[in-house]
Amino acid sequence: MGTAVYKKNAIRKTGLPVSLLLWIHFASGQIHPVARESSVQFTIHNFGFRVSGSLAAPEGDIRFQPDSLSKSFFHVTIPSESINTDNNSRDEHLKAADYFDVKNFPLIRFVSDHIQAANTKGEYTAVGRLTIKNKSKDIQLPFTAEKNGNGYLFSGSFKMNRRDFDVGGSSTLSNELTVEIKVLAR
């Protein structure tokens, strides 16, 4: 059942007016990634050559209140099967058990513990847990937040070690990769 239908039915059961529910939803400050205007890109070296790829845009809940960062959070997931390097053979190999094992671990998850402001206005760091293949690691994700209509455009990048998550075993593949994120959330 869709969220709106569920909420509407919940209101009917409690007798609360629809306008109150809408106020509560918007007052909570939660926004959601807009898939068609968001991207997750990565680069890694394989046999010394730079290989680029992408994953689907994140899905989930975001609350961002720059004046009250203690109430802000990112709770997002990405389907691991969405990996795309523009090479079907390589993509199928990356979906296999020795890499992302998409059959057993269909989601990549990031849940922030807290968000802190950086020294420069509009710059922040999300501190939280990244989970891939049921392996979790604390990470820091530096990002910028730019007001965009009734939402925000979040942009950031971070480096990670694929071996922290048991992704791949090839010695020709670099351990470190760079992930770049652009998320428009409304």
KAZI-V455503 format. One record per residue. N is the residue number from 1. SS is DSSP state (H for helix, E for strand, C for the rest). PSI is psi in degrees with one decimal (none if undefined). Layout:
n=N ss=SS psi=PSI
n=N ss=SS psi=PSI
This chain:
n=1 ss=C psi=134.2
n=2 ss=C psi=156.0
n=3 ss=H psi=-43.5
n=4 ss=H psi=-42.1
n=5 ss=H psi=-42.1
n=6 ss=H psi=-46.8
n=7 ss=H psi=-39.2
n=8 ss=H psi=-44.3
n=9 ss=H psi=-38.5
n=10 ss=H psi=-37.4
n=11 ss=H psi=-43.1
n=12 ss=H psi=-40.1
n=13 ss=H psi=-33.3
n=14 ss=H psi=-16.3
n=15 ss=C psi=8.8
n=16 ss=C psi=140.7
n=17 ss=C psi=149.9
n=18 ss=H psi=-38.8
n=19 ss=H psi=-35.5
n=20 ss=H psi=-42.3
n=21 ss=H psi=-45.8
n=22 ss=H psi=-40.3
n=23 ss=H psi=-44.5
n=24 ss=H psi=-44.2
n=25 ss=H psi=-49.1
n=26 ss=H psi=-32.0
n=27 ss=H psi=-26.6
n=28 ss=C psi=-20.9
n=29 ss=C psi=10.6
n=30 ss=E psi=136.3
n=31 ss=E psi=166.1
n=32 ss=C psi=144.7
n=33 ss=E psi=140.6
n=34 ss=C psi=108.0
n=35 ss=H psi=-46.6
n=36 ss=H psi=-11.7
n=37 ss=H psi=20.0
n=38 ss=C psi=156.5
n=39 ss=E psi=152.3
n=40 ss=E psi=116.1
n=41 ss=E psi=151.7
n=42 ss=E psi=155.7
n=43 ss=E psi=142.0
n=44 ss=E psi=156.1
n=45 ss=E psi=133.3
n=46 ss=E psi=124.4
n=47 ss=C psi=30.8
n=48 ss=C psi=-6.4
n=49 ss=E psi=144.4
n=50 ss=E psi=126.2
n=51 ss=E psi=131.3
n=52 ss=E psi=155.8
n=53 ss=E psi=-178.3
n=54 ss=E psi=164.7
n=55 ss=E psi=163.4
n=56 ss=C psi=159.2
n=57 ss=C psi=148.8
n=58 ss=C psi=154.4
n=59 ss=E psi=152.4
n=60 ss=E psi=-156.2
n=61 ss=E psi=138.4
n=62 ss=E psi=135.1
n=63 ss=E psi=122.3
n=64 ss=C psi=114.1
n=65 ss=C psi=95.4
n=66 ss=C psi=-26.0
n=67 ss=C psi=-6.2
n=68 ss=C psi=68.7
n=69 ss=H psi=-24.1
n=70 ss=H psi=-19.6
n=71 ss=H psi=2.5
n=72 ss=C psi=149.6
n=73 ss=E psi=161.7
n=74 ss=E psi=122.5
n=75 ss=E psi=93.1
n=76 ss=E psi=155.2
n=77 ss=E psi=158.5
n=78 ss=E psi=131.4
n=79 ss=E psi=124.2
n=80 ss=H psi=-27.3
n=81 ss=H psi=-8.7
n=82 ss=H psi=2.0
n=83 ss=C psi=134.8
n=84 ss=E psi=118.8
n=85 ss=C psi=13.4
n=86 ss=C psi=27.6
n=87 ss=C psi=102.8
n=88 ss=H psi=-41.3
n=89 ss=H psi=-46.6
n=90 ss=H psi=-41.2
n=91 ss=H psi=-41.1
n=92 ss=H psi=-37.6
n=93 ss=H psi=-39.8
n=94 ss=H psi=-23.6
n=95 ss=H psi=-12.5
n=96 ss=C psi=171.1
n=97 ss=C psi=-36.3
n=98 ss=C psi=-8.7
n=99 ss=C psi=-103.6
n=100 ss=C psi=-15.0
n=101 ss=C psi=58.4
n=102 ss=C psi=-24.9
n=103 ss=C psi=-42.3
n=104 ss=C psi=-21.5
n=105 ss=C psi=77.6
n=106 ss=C psi=-13.6
n=107 ss=E psi=141.2
n=108 ss=E psi=133.6
n=109 ss=E psi=140.2
n=110 ss=E psi=125.8
n=111 ss=E psi=118.8
n=112 ss=E psi=145.4
n=113 ss=E psi=-41.3
n=114 ss=E psi=163.6
n=115 ss=E psi=134.3
n=116 ss=E psi=149.0
n=117 ss=E psi=146.5
n=118 ss=C psi=-178.0
n=119 ss=C psi=-25.9
n=120 ss=C psi=136.6
n=121 ss=C psi=134.5
n=122 ss=C psi=-1.2
n=123 ss=E psi=139.8
n=124 ss=E psi=171.1
n=125 ss=E psi=126.1
n=126 ss=E psi=123.6
n=127 ss=E psi=124.9
n=128 ss=E psi=-163.0
n=129 ss=E psi=125.9
n=130 ss=E psi=129.2
n=131 ss=E psi=124.0
n=132 ss=E psi=130.3
n=133 ss=C psi=39.4
n=134 ss=C psi=14.1
n=135 ss=E psi=126.2
n=136 ss=E psi=144.5
n=137 ss=E psi=138.0
n=138 ss=E psi=132.9
n=139 ss=E psi=163.0
n=140 ss=E psi=125.7
n=141 ss=E psi=98.8
n=142 ss=E psi=139.4
n=143 ss=E psi=162.4
n=144 ss=E psi=152.5
n=145 ss=E psi=122.4
n=146 ss=E psi=124.0
n=147 ss=E psi=133.9
n=148 ss=E psi=95.8
n=149 ss=C psi=-123.3
n=150 ss=C psi=26.1
n=151 ss=E psi=-154.4
n=152 ss=E psi=149.9
n=153 ss=E psi=116.2
n=154 ss=E psi=130.6
n=155 ss=E psi=135.7
n=156 ss=E psi=171.5
n=157 ss=E psi=155.8
n=158 ss=E psi=159.5
n=159 ss=E psi=147.1
n=160 ss=E psi=160.3
n=161 ss=E psi=118.2
n=162 ss=H psi=-28.5
n=163 ss=H psi=-21.6
n=164 ss=H psi=-21.1
n=165 ss=H psi=13.0
n=166 ss=C psi=43.7
n=167 ss=C psi=110.9
n=168 ss=C psi=154.5
n=169 ss=C psi=-1.7
n=170 ss=C psi=135.3
n=171 ss=C psi=-10.6
n=172 ss=C psi=-10.9
n=173 ss=E psi=129.0
n=174 ss=C psi=146.1
n=175 ss=C psi=-34.5
n=176 ss=E psi=138.7
n=177 ss=E psi=159.1
n=178 ss=E psi=132.5
n=179 ss=E psi=129.1
n=180 ss=E psi=132.0
n=181 ss=E psi=133.9
n=182 ss=E psi=117.3
n=183 ss=E psi=119.8
n=184 ss=E psi=123.0
n=185 ss=E psi=135.1
n=186 ss=C psi=none
